[in-house]
């Protein structure tokens, strides 16, 4: 397996490096803008890449009703898609 020589955290930086012939980039499809990045060869790849998301809340105040609903919806959507979730909502959201 090859190790990357350059790693960046932003798609536009990766695309700028590709424009300068530094190499190739793997980016999310929503980052591809045909007007901004014309002259690139864009190929779809179908691979599963684990995604880790973190929910940050304040220790100093409870979540609003709307925030609680949002947390529940995010976790339900993740579980419906087959992702593993923690017990975190039960720690944060009141029953």
Rosetta blueprint (number, residue, H / E / L):
1 X L
2 X L
3 X L
4 X L
5 X L
6 X L
7 X L
8 X L
9 X L
10 X L
11 X H
12 X H
13 X H
14 X H
15 X H
16 X H
17 X H
18 X H
19 X H
20 X L
21 X L
22 X L
23 X L
24 X L
25 X L
26 X L
27 X L
28 X L
29 X H
30 X H
31 X H
32 X L
33 X L
34 X L
35 X L
36 X L
37 X L
38 X L
39 X L
40 X L
41 X L
42 X L
43 X L
44 X L
45 X L
46 X L
47 X L
48 X L
49 X L
50 X L
51 X L
52 X L
53 X L
54 X L
55 X L
56 X L
57 X L
58 X L
59 X L
60 X L
61 X L
62 X L
63 X L
64 X L
65 X H
66 X H
67 X H
68 X H
69 X H
70 X H
71 X H
72 X H
73 X H
74 X H
75 X H
76 X H
77 X H
78 X H
79 X H
80 X H
81 X L
82 X L
83 X L
84 X L
85 X L
86 X L
87 X L
88 X H
89 X H
90 X H
91 X H
92 X H
93 X L
94 X L
95 X L
